[in-house]
């Protein structure tokens, strides 16, 4: 069978071919107020210690607060929060109290000061361990150690998230396009 023909993708859109990881709502706390920001560019990057990497715009309020406090919570929302993902990614915490403006519920985390977004499906409580500035005028890559992890009850069994049964994650395809996982494929 002959493979299908390929078309070239503009380089400014290359990320849309590989960035299907779950969108997240990252919370920080500056000592006076909590903030929540949409971060779509994130990934696990280590198991010992458990760690994640996030790409965050260098001019953002989240970037500023994270550099000062070195604590964050990565909240993984379900499809019911897509509108909030867009809103939290389109406004700055410098100007808006996103928790009250968008009717999100802060819930105290167990190991760090930034709160959970209570409506999210899962929460990773993290402490910043490294900060890279590959393009300091545009973004930084933050590496954080996961200190505690929580997921909605009944949605994690046999060492995996049961996205097909109870808690689909949201994945950004670029622009206004989002998708949630569909069919589960299991290989022996």
PEZISUL-V866238 format. One record per residue. PHI is phi as a letter, one per 20 degrees, with the letter a starting at -180 (NA if undefined). BURIAL is I if it has 9 or more other C-alpha atoms within 8 Angstrom, else O. Layout:
PHI|BURIAL, PHI|BURIAL
This chain:
NA|O, e|O, f|O, f|O, f|O, d|O, d|O, e|O, d|O, g|O, g|O, f|O, d|O, g|I, f|O, f|I, e|O, c|O, e|I, d|I, f|I, f|I, f|I, c|I, d|I, e|I, d|I, c|I, b|I, e|I, o|O, d|O, b|O, e|I, c|I, c|I, c|I, e|I, c|I, e|I, e|I, b|I, a|O, f|O, c|O, a|O, d|O, c|O, f|O, f|I, b|I, c|I, c|I, c|I, d|I, c|I, g|I, f|I, e|O, e|I, f|I, g|I, g|I, f|I, f|I, f|I, f|O, f|O, e|O, m|I, c|I, b|I, c|I, e|I, d|I, d|I, e|I, e|I, f|I, f|O, d|I, g|I, f|O, f|O, g|I, f|I, f|I, f|I, e|I, d|O, c|O, d|I, f|I, f|O, d|O, c|O, e|I, f|I, f|I, f|O, f|O, d|O, l|O, e|I, d|I, f|I, c|O, g|O, f|I, e|O, c|O, c|I, f|I, g|I, e|I, f|I, e|I, g|O, f|O, f|I, e|I, b|I, b|I, d|I, e|I, c|I, c|I, f|I, c|I, b|O, b|I, d|O, d|O, f|O, c|O, g|O, f|O, c|O, b|I, c|I, d|I, d|I, d|I, c|I, e|I, e|I, e|I, b|I, c|I, c|O, b|I, g|O, g|O, n|O, d|I, b|I, b|O, l|O, m|O, b|O, f|O, e|I, f|I, f|I, d|O, c|O, b|I, f|I, e|I, d|I, c|I, e|I, d|I, o|O, l|O, e|O, d|O, c|I, b|O, d|I, g|I, d|O, f|O, e|O, d|O, d|O, d|O, e|O
